[in-house]
């Protein structure tokens, strides 16, 4: 049997590495662990003035060619992954798009060339914006994927920027979506998308599954992740006033009115989450159903919550009917508050096992195996030979094609 050669993978990400752990991180870390040479390109600025703090971080990161631009803490970088710091300028006008395409992107390509990229060369592109398409064109990849994880018509800070989703679909060998609405949306644009939700590390939450929370008069609730863009903050406040609440994550916008006993924990490295969630009684997912972009949201934490086996109370997510047998899905804030008390009294081993089974069916290992197999199959089909016969070096074009 021919040896499988895993080449370089360029991930054009929608987020920064030093951010809440998302599908971008899972894919990069997983492919790196398999032996791929992964290069993670952090998202480029979308606003000219994001505020003093973010501007200072951006200028500091660029001066030192570092990646600590957006994050509030440092995510560990696994073996096999190289971070590429944010580049370019916001693309609100034709001149700005021209500048990124003809000035910034060629310099970025030279930097990527210096790493000695190997074939088969794969691009996984999350971003249907001008600069991302220019990078993909310049790289001339053997395998190209568009992984859609956002409703780009309603993405915050992108509404003033021209989106090239149809063009990215045409440039891609395969189109993926992580949410049912996005799958339907891509179909309407002429794609034949594959529904590929994010898988999570099932083994990491074994300590949570073994833990037995102490008896309490009122159940301890927990929410982990970013607060402000997707969450119903008023509902979070009401939860805190009725139940003990632990929030793990960063606040994108101030939330006033949280009870004094609310436990606020800043963002932590992903691997530390199990320890902070082991003694929790009920996991809550209080999302804002009125936010336009929420129709395309499939939370990264969905299968993490299921992997813990704990009761989950959710509101505000569309197309989640398939989870009604493993979550308590609510239609109003009052129902949400009452359902927490009901969920805390749960004593149903069969229900817990259904949650765990759903998590086992959607692991990070299964997701990475899908990406690995897809890359190998597309590369072999396009190049007409086994990947073991590929040269170990890819000579990239010197200039960006217009």
C-alpha positions as CSV (number, residue, x, y, z in Angstrom):
1,X,0.0,0.0,0.0
2,X,1.3,3.4,-1.0
3,X,2.3,5.7,1.9
4,X,-0.2,8.6,2.4
5,X,1.5,11.9,2.2
6,X,-0.2,14.7,4.2
7,X,0.9,18.0,2.7
8,X,0.3,21.6,3.8
9,X,-3.1,23.1,4.8
10,X,-3.7,26.8,4.7
11,X,-6.7,27.8,6.9
12,X,-8.2,31.2,6.2
13,X,-10.0,31.7,9.4
14,X,-13.0,33.9,10.4
15,X,-11.6,34.4,13.9
16,X,-8.3,34.9,15.7
17,X,-6.4,32.0,17.3
18,X,-6.4,33.6,20.7
19,X,-10.2,33.5,21.0
20,X,-12.9,31.2,22.3
21,X,-12.2,27.7,21.0
22,X,-14.1,27.2,17.8
23,X,-14.4,24.8,14.8
24,X,-11.4,26.6,13.3
25,X,-9.2,25.5,16.2
26,X,-10.5,22.0,16.1
27,X,-9.8,21.5,12.4
28,X,-6.3,23.1,12.6
29,X,-5.3,21.2,15.7
30,X,-6.7,17.9,14.4
31,X,-5.0,18.1,11.0
32,X,-1.8,19.1,12.6
33,X,-1.9,16.1,14.9
34,X,-2.3,13.8,11.8
35,X,0.9,15.2,10.3
36,X,-0.4,18.0,8.1
37,X,1.7,21.2,7.9
38,X,-1.0,23.6,9.0
39,X,-0.8,27.4,8.6
40,X,-3.6,29.4,10.4
41,X,-4.3,32.8,8.9
42,X,-6.1,35.0,11.5
43,X,-9.0,37.1,10.3
44,X,-8.1,40.6,8.9
45,X,-9.6,43.8,10.3
46,X,-13.2,44.6,9.3
47,X,-13.5,48.0,11.0
48,X,-11.3,51.1,10.7
49,X,-12.0,52.1,14.3
50,X,-12.7,49.2,16.7
51,X,-11.7,51.2,19.7
52,X,-8.5,52.2,21.4
53,X,-7.9,48.8,23.1
54,X,-8.3,46.7,19.9
55,X,-6.3,49.2,17.8
56,X,-3.4,49.1,20.3
57,X,-3.5,45.3,20.3
58,X,-3.5,45.2,16.5
59,X,-0.6,47.7,16.1
60,X,1.4,45.9,18.8
61,X,0.9,42.5,17.2
62,X,1.8,43.7,13.8
63,X,5.0,45.5,15.1
64,X,6.2,42.2,16.6
65,X,4.6,39.9,13.9
66,X,2.7,38.3,16.7
67,X,-0.9,36.9,16.8
68,X,-2.1,38.3,20.1
69,X,-4.5,40.8,18.5
70,X,-8.1,39.9,19.4
71,X,-7.8,37.4,22.2
72,X,-8.1,38.1,25.9
73,X,-5.8,35.3,26.7
74,X,-3.3,33.0,25.0
75,X,-4.6,29.7,23.5
76,X,-1.9,27.1,23.3
77,X,-0.7,26.4,19.8
78,X,-0.4,22.6,19.1
79,X,2.4,20.9,17.2
80,X,2.0,21.2,13.5
81,X,0.2,24.5,13.5
82,X,1.9,27.8,12.5
83,X,0.0,31.1,13.2
84,X,0.0,33.9,10.7
85,X,-0.8,37.2,12.3
86,X,-3.6,39.6,11.0
87,X,-2.7,41.5,7.9
88,X,-4.3,44.0,5.6
89,X,-6.9,46.8,6.1
90,X,-10.7,46.9,6.2
91,X,-12.3,46.4,2.7
92,X,-15.2,48.9,2.7
93,X,-14.2,50.6,-0.6
94,X,-12.8,49.5,-4.0
95,X,-9.4,51.1,-3.3
96,X,-9.1,49.2,0.0
97,X,-9.9,45.9,-1.8
98,X,-7.3,46.7,-4.4
99,X,-4.7,47.5,-1.8
100,X,-5.1,44.2,0.0
101,X,-5.2,42.2,-3.3
102,X,-2.2,43.8,-4.9
103,X,0.0,44.9,-2.0
104,X,-0.7,42.9,1.1
105,X,-1.6,39.5,-0.3
106,X,1.6,39.2,-2.4
107,X,3.7,39.8,0.7
108,X,1.7,37.2,2.6
109,X,2.2,34.7,-0.2
110,X,6.0,35.2,0.0
111,X,5.9,34.6,3.7
112,X,3.9,31.3,3.1
113,X,6.4,30.3,0.4
114,X,9.2,30.7,2.9
115,X,7.8,27.8,4.9
116,X,8.3,25.4,2.1
117,X,4.7,24.3,1.5
118,X,4.2,20.7,0.5
119,X,1.7,19.0,-1.8
120,X,-1.1,18.2,-1.8
121,X,-1.7,21.8,-0.9
122,X,-5.1,22.4,0.7
123,X,-6.9,25.6,1.4
124,X,-9.8,25.6,3.9
125,X,-11.5,29.0,3.5
126,X,-14.0,30.3,6.0
127,X,-14.2,33.8,4.6
128,X,-15.9,34.9,1.4
129,X,-14.2,38.3,1.3
130,X,-11.9,39.9,-1.2
131,X,-8.6,39.3,0.6
132,X,-9.4,35.6,1.3
133,X,-10.3,34.9,-2.3
134,X,-7.1,36.6,-3.4
135,X,-5.0,34.4,-1.1
136,X,-6.7,31.3,-2.3
137,X,-6.2,32.2,-6.0
138,X,-2.6,33.0,-5.4
139,X,-1.9,29.7,-3.7
140,X,-3.4,27.6,-6.6
141,X,-4.3,24.8,-4.2
142,X,-4.7,21.2,-5.1
143,X,-7.7,21.0,-2.8
144,X,-10.0,23.9,-1.9
145,X,-12.8,23.9,0.6
146,X,-15.3,26.5,1.6
147,X,-16.5,25.8,5.2
148,X,-19.4,28.1,5.9
149,X,-20.0,28.7,9.6
150,X,-21.7,32.1,9.5
151,X,-24.7,33.8,7.9
152,X,-22.7,36.4,6.0
153,X,-25.7,38.6,5.2
154,X,-25.9,39.3,8.9
155,X,-22.4,39.0,10.3
156,X,-21.7,41.9,12.6
157,X,-19.0,44.3,11.3
158,X,-19.2,42.8,7.8
159,X,-22.4,44.4,6.5
160,X,-20.5,47.3,4.9
161,X,-18.1,44.9,3.2
162,X,-18.8,43.2,-0.1
163,X,-19.2,39.5,0.2
164,X,-18.2,37.1,-2.6
165,X,-19.9,33.9,-1.5
166,X,-21.0,32.7,-5.0
167,X,-17.5,33.2,-6.3
168,X,-15.9,31.3,-3.4
169,X,-18.4,28.4,-4.1
170,X,-17.2,28.3,-7.7
171,X,-13.6,28.3,-6.6
172,X,-14.1,25.4,-4.2
173,X,-13.9,21.6,-4.8
174,X,-16.3,21.1,-1.9
175,X,-18.6,23.3,0.2
176,X,-19.4,22.5,3.8
177,X,-21.8,24.1,6.3
178,X,-22.0,23.6,10.1
179,X,-25.7,24.6,10.5
180,X,-28.9,23.5,8.8
181,X,-29.9,27.0,7.7
182,X,-26.4,27.5,6.1
183,X,-26.8,24.2,4.3
184,X,-30.1,25.5,2.8
185,X,-28.6,28.9,2.1
186,X,-25.7,27.5,0.1
187,X,-28.0,25.2,-1.9
188,X,-29.9,28.3,-3.0
189,X,-26.6,29.8,-4.2
190,X,-26.0,26.8,-6.4
191,X,-23.7,24.7,-4.2
192,X,-24.1,21.1,-3.2
193,X,-23.2,21.5,0.4
194,X,-22.3,18.8,2.9
195,X,-23.7,19.3,6.4
196,X,-20.6,19.0,8.7
197,X,-21.2,20.2,12.3
198,X,-18.3,20.6,14.6
199,X,-17.2,17.6,16.6
200,X,-15.8,17.8,20.1
201,X,-13.3,16.0,22.3
202,X,-15.5,13.4,24.0
203,X,-12.6,12.0,26.2
204,X,-11.8,15.5,27.6
205,X,-15.1,15.6,29.5
206,X,-14.7,12.2,31.2
207,X,-14.0,14.0,34.6
208,X,-17.3,15.8,34.3
209,X,-19.2,12.6,33.5
210,X,-17.7,11.0,36.6
211,X,-18.4,13.9,39.0
212,X,-21.4,14.0,41.2
213,X,-22.5,17.6,42.1
214,X,-23.1,18.3,45.8
215,X,-26.7,18.6,47.0
216,X,-28.0,22.2,46.8
217,X,-31.3,24.0,47.6
218,X,-31.0,25.8,44.2
219,X,-29.3,24.3,41.2
220,X,-26.0,25.7,40.0
221,X,-26.2,26.9,36.4
222,X,-23.3,27.5,34.1
223,X,-22.8,29.2,30.7
224,X,-19.4,29.2,29.0
225,X,-18.4,31.2,26.0
226,X,-18.6,34.7,24.7
227,X,-21.3,37.0,26.1
228,X,-23.0,39.8,24.2
229,X,-23.2,39.0,20.5
230,X,-25.4,35.9,20.5
231,X,-26.7,35.7,24.1
232,X,-29.9,37.0,25.6
233,X,-28.2,39.1,28.3
234,X,-31.5,40.1,30.0
235,X,-32.3,36.4,30.4
236,X,-28.8,35.8,31.9
237,X,-29.5,38.5,34.4
238,X,-32.9,36.9,35.3
239,X,-31.2,33.5,35.7
240,X,-28.6,35.0,38.0
241,X,-31.3,36.6,40.2
242,X,-33.1,33.3,40.6
243,X,-30.3,30.6,40.6
244,X,-26.6,30.5,41.4
245,X,-24.9,31.2,38.1
246,X,-21.3,30.6,36.9
247,X,-20.2,32.4,33.7
248,X,-17.0,31.4,32.1
249,X,-15.9,33.7,29.2
250,X,-15.5,37.2,28.0
251,X,-18.1,40.0,27.8
252,X,-18.3,41.7,24.4
253,X,-20.7,44.2,25.8
254,X,-21.3,45.1,29.5
255,X,-24.1,43.2,31.2
256,X,-25.7,45.1,34.1
257,X,-27.9,43.6,36.8
258,X,-26.2,40.3,37.4
259,X,-26.7,39.2,41.0
260,X,-23.9,39.7,43.5
261,X,-23.5,36.0,43.9
262,X,-22.8,35.4,40.2
263,X,-19.5,33.8,39.7
264,X,-17.6,35.5,36.8
265,X,-14.6,33.6,35.5
266,X,-12.5,35.1,32.7
267,X,-11.7,33.1,29.6
268,X,-9.5,30.0,30.3
269,X,-7.6,27.7,28.0
270,X,-10.0,25.1,26.5
271,X,-8.5,22.2,28.4
272,X,-9.4,23.8,31.7
273,X,-13.1,23.8,31.1
274,X,-13.9,20.3,32.5
275,X,-12.6,21.2,36.0
276,X,-14.8,24.4,36.1
277,X,-17.9,22.5,35.0
278,X,-17.7,19.3,37.0
279,X,-19.8,20.5,39.9
280,X,-22.5,22.2,37.8
281,X,-26.1,21.0,37.9
282,X,-27.6,22.5,34.7
283,X,-25.9,23.9,31.6
284,X,-27.7,26.8,30.0
285,X,-27.7,28.1,26.4
286,X,-29.6,31.4,26.6
287,X,-29.4,32.7,23.0
288,X,-31.1,35.8,21.5
289,X,-33.7,34.6,19.0
290,X,-34.2,38.1,17.7
291,X,-30.7,38.6,16.4
292,X,-30.8,38.2,12.6
293,X,-27.6,36.2,12.4
294,X,-28.8,33.6,14.9
295,X,-30.5,31.6,12.2
296,X,-27.1,30.5,11.0
297,X,-25.6,29.7,14.4
298,X,-24.8,26.2,15.5
299,X,-22.9,26.7,18.7
300,X,-19.5,25.1,19.0
301,X,-20.4,24.1,22.5
302,X,-23.4,22.0,21.5
303,X,-21.6,18.6,21.5
304,X,-19.4,19.6,24.5
305,X,-22.6,20.1,26.6
306,X,-23.9,16.7,25.4
307,X,-20.6,15.0,26.2
308,X,-20.9,16.0,29.8
309,X,-24.2,14.2,30.2
310,X,-25.7,17.1,32.2
311,X,-29.2,18.6,31.7
312,X,-29.2,21.3,29.1
313,X,-31.7,24.1,28.9
314,X,-31.8,26.1,25.6
315,X,-33.6,28.9,24.0
316,X,-33.2,31.0,20.8
317,X,-31.7,28.6,18.3
318,X,-33.5,27.7,15.1
319,X,-33.5,24.3,13.4
320,X,-32.8,22.5,16.7
321,X,-35.8,20.2,16.6
322,X,-33.5,17.2,16.3
323,X,-32.2,17.9,19.8
324,X,-35.5,17.9,21.5
325,X,-34.9,14.4,22.9
326,X,-31.6,15.4,24.6
327,X,-32.2,19.1,25.6
328,X,-34.9,21.1,27.3
329,X,-35.9,23.5,24.5
330,X,-37.9,26.5,25.5
331,X,-39.9,29.1,23.7
332,X,-40.0,32.0,26.3
333,X,-37.9,33.4,29.0
334,X,-40.4,32.4,31.7
335,X,-40.4,28.9,30.5
336,X,-36.6,28.9,30.4
337,X,-36.4,30.0,34.1
338,X,-39.0,27.4,35.2
339,X,-37.4,24.6,33.1
340,X,-34.1,25.0,35.0
341,X,-35.7,23.8,38.1
342,X,-37.3,20.9,36.2
343,X,-34.0,19.9,34.6
344,X,-32.2,20.0,38.0
345,X,-34.6,17.2,39.2
346,X,-33.8,15.0,36.3
347,X,-33.2,11.3,37.2
348,X,-33.3,9.5,33.8
349,X,-30.2,7.4,33.0
350,X,-31.7,6.7,29.5
351,X,-31.8,10.4,28.7
352,X,-28.3,10.9,29.9
353,X,-27.1,8.0,27.7
354,X,-28.9,9.5,24.7
355,X,-26.9,12.7,25.3
356,X,-23.6,10.8,25.5
357,X,-24.4,8.8,22.4
358,X,-25.2,11.9,20.4
359,X,-21.8,13.3,21.5
360,X,-20.0,10.1,20.6
361,X,-21.5,10.3,17.1
362,X,-20.0,13.8,16.7
363,X,-16.5,13.7,18.0
364,X,-13.5,15.8,16.9
365,X,-11.9,12.5,15.8
366,X,-14.7,11.8,13.4
367,X,-14.7,15.3,12.1
368,X,-10.9,15.3,11.5
369,X,-11.2,11.8,9.8
370,X,-13.7,13.4,7.5
371,X,-11.4,16.2,6.5
372,X,-8.5,13.9,6.1
373,X,-10.4,11.5,3.9
374,X,-11.9,14.3,1.8
375,X,-8.5,15.9,1.2
376,X,-7.0,12.6,0.1
377,X,-9.8,11.7,-2.2
378,X,-10.1,15.1,-3.9
379,X,-6.3,15.4,-4.3
380,X,-6.0,11.9,-5.8
381,X,-9.0,12.5,-8.2
382,X,-7.7,15.9,-9.4
383,X,-4.0,14.9,-9.8
384,X,-4.8,11.4,-11.0
385,X,-2.3,9.5,-8.8
386,X,-1.9,8.3,-5.2
387,X,-0.8,11.0,-2.9
388,X,2.4,9.1,-2.1
389,X,3.6,9.9,-5.6
390,X,3.3,13.7,-5.1
391,X,6.5,15.7,-5.0
392,X,7.4,16.8,-1.5
393,X,7.6,20.4,-2.6
394,X,5.2,22.8,-4.3
395,X,6.5,25.7,-6.3
396,X,3.9,28.5,-5.8
397,X,3.3,31.3,-8.2
398,X,5.4,34.4,-7.6
399,X,2.6,36.9,-8.2
400,X,-1.1,37.2,-7.3
401,X,-3.4,36.6,-10.2
402,X,-6.0,39.3,-10.7
